[in-house]
Amino acid sequence: MNTAQPNNTLKGKTLFITGASRGIGLAIAKRAAADGANIVIVAKTTDPNPKLAGTIYSAASEVEAAGGTALPLAVDIRDDEAVFAAVAKAVATFGGIDILVNNASAISLTNTEATPMKRFDLMNGINARGTYLCTMASLSELKKSGAAGRNPQVLTMSPPLSMKTHWFQGHTAYSMAKYGMSMCTLGHAGEFKKYGIGVNSLWPRTAIATAAMQMIPGVDVALCRKPEILSDAAYLILTRDSSISGNFYIDDEVLAEHGITDLEKYSVTPGTKHFLPDFFVD
């Protein structure tokens, strides 16, 4: 695989990151900020919640402390008008969008009888529809970025497509919603190739210690890895040439391609050898 990195910095690039108030989205934002990137923080949380750390404003402070410039925007990505308005605000503030990171996601690992339509709609509205909407809304700016030779990318946090019963039977609604994000990657990689826009997905091999994981019954966060394994992998993908497209990357494989095989620093519990595996990895 060609992993040449002619665009090996995100300095001056503008990233539109959904779900960036905490967890994986915030980690990706801070890694890009370290280069001096502009970060559009797109999330819903504006007020502190004692059960769920992080707001768009606290995230903005962390991004700026890391070396970036932040634009915090309160957006529900199920709302068409709000998403298009957020894109317009990003363009007015930073002059365009070079990178879209579709990170926002909802999860409910429930079977059909335990998944009412309201929850089905929430997951599919945020995951599949939200990814499609944010991509659609950003497309004209990504095309301009491509025409200007700025290496535009779309990176979606979603798994490789694996049509095995095992990955559906316990949580059909969630799997449909998550694979909907991956289907966007598959289709848009082909559709946007002519514009020079790279479209890829990234997924962890192990469970990641996020607030969402902590809320799932039975999950032992001590057996997870930290979000930074994904932010480091994302950085390596986003600094590759945008002609490299249509891939479904796994975090540790991306790092290994760059000679990073000692992953101890990403362990929540030092010395862990047997991690909680993530879903959808065959």
N, C-alpha and C positions, 0 to 999 in steps of 0.2 A: 504493500500500500504506500502511496506517495504521501509522506508526512512533511514534506518541505514546508518551511514557514517563512515566506517572503514578507508576511505582514505580522511580524512577531511582537507587536505591541498594540494595545488598545488605546493608547494615548490619543485624545482628541475625538475618539469615536463616541457615538451616542447609542446607548443600550436601553431598550424599552423592555423592562423585566416585570412580568406579572407575578403576583404572590411574593413580592420582594420585601415585605415587612418583617420577615423572620425566616429561620430555617435555611433551606437550600437556596431559595431565591436571594436572600440577603447575603449568603456566603458568596454566591456568584457575583453579586453587585460589588461587594467589598474587594474581591480579587481583581475585578476590572478597574475599580477605583484606584487601586495601587499603581496602575499605569497612568492615571490621570484621565480616566474616561468620564463622560457625562452619563449619569444614571437616572433614568425615569423610573421612579418607584411606583408601581401600579398595584394597589391592594385596597382592601376595604377598611382595615382597622385604623381608626383615628384616635380612639380613646383607650388608655391603658386598661388591660383586663388582668386581674390578679391570677387568673387561671391560664392565661395565654400571653406570654411576654411578647412585646414588640408592636409598634405602630408605624405608620408611614413616616412619622416625624422622628421617632427614635432611629429608624433605619437610615433616614437622611443624615442624621448626626453621625452615625457610624461610617457611612459612605464618605462624608466629607473629612472625617478624621483619618480615613484610609488614604486620602489623597485625591478623591474625585469631586465632581460637582453634582449635586443631587436636586432633582425636581420631584417632590412627593405629591402624588395625585390620588385622591380617594375615588376609586373606581370599582364598580361591580361589573365584571367582564361579561355578565349575562345581558347587560344593557347596551344595545347597539349605539344609541346616541352618546352615552357616556364614553364608550371606547373611542369613537371617532373624535369626540371632543378632546380626549386625552392625547390622541395622536396630534391633533392640531396644536395643542398647548406645547407638546414636546418640540414640534417643528418651530413654533414661534419663539421658544426659549433657546433651542440649540441649533436650529437651522436645518434639521433633518433627523432621520433615524437610519443607523447603519446595521444594527443588530436587534433582532427580536428574540427574547427568551420566553417561551411559553412554559412557565413553571407552575402557575396557579392550578390547583387540583383539589377535588373533594373526594373523600373515601368513606365507604361504608361496606365492610366485609360481611354482608348479610345475604341470606338466601332470599328466594323470591317471596316467600310468605312473610318474611321480616323486612321487606323493602317496599314500603308504600310508594305510590307514584310521585308524591312530593319529593321523596329522597331520590328516586330515579331521576326526576327532572333536575334536581340540584346537581347531581353528579354529571349527567350528560350535558347540562347547561354550562357548567364551568369547564369541564374537561374537554369534551369533543367540540361542542359549539363555541365555547370561549376561545379555544385554540384557533379554530377556523375564523372566527370573527376578528381576533387580534391580528391574525395574518392578513386577512383581507384589508383591514383598516390601515395596516402598515405598508402594504404592497407598493403603493405609488412612491413612497419615500425610499423603500428598499431598491426599487428600480432606478431611482435617481442616484442612489449611492453606488449602484453597479455601474451606471453610465459614467460616474466620476472616478471609477477605479478604486473605490474605498472598501472593497472586499465584503459586501453585505452577506449577512447570514441570518438564518432562522434556526434556533436550537430549541427543541421541544423535549421536555423531561418526560419521556414515555418509553415503554419497553419494546423489544423486538416482537414482531408479529409471529405468534405461535398458535396455530389453530388446534390446540389439544384440549380435550374435554377437561383435563385436570385443572387448567387455568381458568375455567369458567364455572364449573359445577357448584362451587360453594358461594360464589358472589357474581352471578351473571351480570347484574346491572353495572357493577363497578368495572368488570372486565370489558364490557361493551364501551363504557365511557373512556376508559384508559386506552383501549385499542383504537378508539376513534381518534385520539390524538396522534397515534402512530400512523394511522391511515392518512392523516393530513401530511405527515412527513413523506410518506410513500408517493402520494399524488403530487404534492407541491414541489418535491425535488425534480420530478420530470417536467412539470409545468413551468417552473421558474428558471430552468437551466439556461434558456435563451437570454435571460436577463443577467446572468452572471451571479445569481443569488444561490448560495449554498444552503441546503435544507437538510438537517440531520436530527436524530434523536439521541439522547443519552439516558442511561439507566444504571442504577447501582447493582452490583452483584449481591451485596448484603443489605440488610435493613439499615436505615439511616436514622440516627437519633434526632428526631424532630418533634415539635409539639404535637403534630398529628399522630405520630407513632405512639407517643406517651399516652394518648387518649384511647388507644385500642386495647381492650381487655386481653390480658395474657401475654403482652409483649414485654420482654425483658430488655430494656434499653441498654443495660450493661453489656449485652451481646451484639450491639450495633456498632457501626462506624459513624464518624462525625461528618457533618455536611461538607466539610472542606475537601473530602476526597472527590466529591462531585464538582466543587468549584474549581479545583485544580485541573480536573479532566476537562471541564467546560472551557477553561482558559486555553488549553492546548488545542481544542477543536476550533475555537473562535479565532485563533491566530493562524490557522491553516488557510491555504488558498481556498476561496469560495467555490472553485471548480470541483472540489472534493465534496460530493453531495450524495444524498440518498442512503446514508449509513445509519445503522442502529448500533450505537456504541455502548459498550459496557465499561464502567469507570476504570477498573483495574487494568483492563486491556489497553486502554488509551495511555495510561501512565506507563505501562510496561514497554510500549512502543518507544517511549522516550527514556528508557533505562531506569525508570522508577519502579523498583520491585519491593523495596522495604516500606511496607505500609503501616508500620507500627504506630506512627504518629497520628494516624487516623482512628485508632481504636479508642472507644469510649473508656474501656477498661484495659489498662496496659497489660500486655502479655496474653491477651485473648487469642486463641488459636481456632476456635470453632464459633463462627459468627452465625447469627440468625440470617438465613438466606432470604433474599427478597423474592417477591412473586415474579412470574413470567420469564425466569431465566432457566432454560432447559439444561 
